[in-house]
Structures are given as structure tokens and as C-alpha cells.
Amino acid sequence: MSPASTPSPFRQGSKAKAEDLSDSRIARLCVERGLKMTGQRRVIARVLSDAEDHPDVEELYRRASELDPKISVATVYRTVRLLEEKGILERRDFGGGRARYEATEHGRHYHLIDVETGKVLEFEDEEHEALMRQIANRLGFELISMRLELFGRRLPTPDTAKTERPKATKKTRGTGK
């Protein structure tokens, strides 16, 4: 497989669908854990199930209100808090002063956060997992859980390097520039 055709290990974006509000993965978890599924909770569950990013409550509200204009931001906040209490959602703090959310049964993956844009890229890395298990074993532990969050800045590419302005190394005197 050529590098151009190699699939990216990153998942991004959202694919919420207004036409399909049937029971989502999160709605099924809610029912399994004894929650009553109102119409608005079903909409929020659908948006969360379809999210391929890590939306905050404001973004969840924006997406949910596209499907149900009567939904309130307070309902979204209450529902997110309830889903978090029931262990259906996990709160993530990637910086930027806002909590972001993802389903707890999202599979083992890690996060790379762009510190300039706040964008979160998910990735999987079997070599990293094997190394972490080896370290835990060497220290006399059985590894039961891992969490990895990397914070970085995108490296300049030849295309972006052309458009970036060079930074001055000295202050120019008297020109006002």
C-alpha cells in the first residue's frame, strides 16, 4: 500500500443525521442503565453517538438544536451531567477552559491536542500499548488502564512556510513598524 493510500489512524468530525433518530449506541446504554429516554434525550444521545470529535456542551447544544429546535441548553447540560454520572460519557479536559465529552465505550485510543486550534485527533498505537505493558510488568504491575494525551503544535509544511511571515529578531527603532 502506498503512503498516499494508507488510511489515517485519526478520526475527526461529526456525522449527526437528522433523518435517523432510532436508538443509538448511547440511547441503548441509557436504557440498559435504567434511564427513561425522552425525545430530547434521544436527540442528545444520537448526536453524541454520531460525534467523531469531542464536543463540549455548547457544541452538543448546537448540533442537537439542529435536530430539535425546541431543545434548551439547560436540557443538554442536565443530560450530559446525568450521562456522566451513569458512566455513559467521560469528561475530558484538553485545556482551553471547557470540558469535552466522549462515550466511555469508545474503544482504546489516545488523544493528540493541537494547542493552537483546540482540535483533538484520536489515534491508536499498538507499539505504545505494548511498551506501556512492558514498563508496568518490569515495575511489578499488571496494567489495567491507560490514558495518553499529547499536546502539540502542527509542524510547518512547505506550503504553510511560504505564507507565514518571518518573525523579527530585533525591534526596529524610530520607524514605528
N, C-alpha and C positions, 0 to 999 in steps of 0.2 A: 504494500500500500504506500503510495507516495505521500510526503508530508502534507501536500495540499488536500489530499483526500482523507487524512487521518482525522477521525472525529475528535472534537474538543472535549476535554474532561469537564468543562464548565457548563453549568445550567444557568440560564438567565431568563428574565422577563415574566410575563403572566399570560395566561390563556383563558381567562374567565369567559364563560359563554352564557349569554342571556337566555338562549333557547333551551338549555338543558339544566333545569334545577332539580333533577331527580336526585335521589340520595347520593351524596358524595362520600368519599372516604371519611372525612371528618364528621359528617352527619351520622354515618354508621357507628363511629366511635362514640358519639354523643348518646345515641340510643343504647349502646352496649353499657354505658356508664350511668344510665338512668335519667338522662336529661330529656325533658319534653322538647320536641322540635317544632317551634312556631315557624311561621312562614319567614319571618325576618331572620331567625337563627339559621334556617335552611339556606337563605341567601348568603349570609356571612360564612357559613360552612362551605358553600360552593366556591366562594371567592378564595377562601383560604386553601381549599383543596387544589384549586387550579393555579394558585400562585407558584411561580417558579423562582421568585425572588423572596425577599424577606421584608414584607411590607410593615410599616408602622400603622398605628390605629388610624391616623388621618388618611393614609393611602387606602387602607381597607374600607374606610367610610366612602371615599371617592368611588372606588370600584363597586361597592355594594349599592350605593345610591344610583349608579347607572342601571342596575338591575331592578331596584325598588326605590323610586324617588321619595317614598314616604319614610324610609328608614332614617333614624336620627343618629348623630354621632354618639349620643349618650347610650343608645342601644348597642352600638358597636363596642364602646368601652366596656359596658357591663358584660357583654357576651365574651369578649376576649378575656376578661378577668375570670369569668366562670370556666372557660375552656382551659385556662392556665391552671386554675385550682383543681380541675378534674384530671390534669396530666395529659391533656389532648394537645395543647400548644406549649411550646417552650419560648420563653422570653430570651432575646439575645441583646446584648449591649455591645454594639460595634463602634461606639463613640458617637459624637455628633449630638448628644443630649436627648436621644429618643430611643425608646425600646422598639425592637423589631421582633417579628414572630415567625415561627415555622412549626409545622406539625412535628410532634415528638416521634412519630413512626416514619421518619423521613429517610431512614437508612443511614449508614455510617458515611459521613462526609466531613469535609473541613471547609474553612472559610478563608478567603483572601479578600481583605477590605481595602479598596482604593481610598487613601486618606484625603485625596483632593475632591473626589466626587461622592464618596459615601457608597458607591456601588459595591455590592458583595458578590463575589464569584465563589461558587461551590466547586470543590474538586474532590476526587478520590485518589488515594495513593497507597497501593498495596505495599510498596517498599517502605514507606514511612510507618505503616502499621506493623510490619514485621520488625523494624528497628525498635519501635516502642515496646513491643512484646519482649524482644531480646534484652533491652535495658531493664524492664521490670523483672524478668527472670533472673538476670545477673544480680539484681539487688534483693532477690528473695521474695518477689511478689508475683501473684497471678494478676494480670491486667484484666480489669472488668469493664473499664470505660476509658474513653479518650476524648479530649476536646482540643482542637487546634484552631487558633485564629491568628492569621498572619495579617499584618498591616503594612502596606507599601504604597509606593508611588510608581505609576506607569513609566517605564523607561522610554526616552525619546526614540522615535524611529526616524529613518532618513526623511520621511515626509513631514513629520512634525518638527524636526530640527530646522528645516528651511523656513517655517513660519514663525518660529519663536524668535523674539527679539533678544539680542545679546545683552547680558547684564553688565552695567558699568562697574568697573572695579575701583574707580576714583570718582569723587564728586567734582563736577566742573564748577569752577568759581566764576562768578560775575556774569554768566550768560543767562542765568535763570532757567536753564534747561537741565 
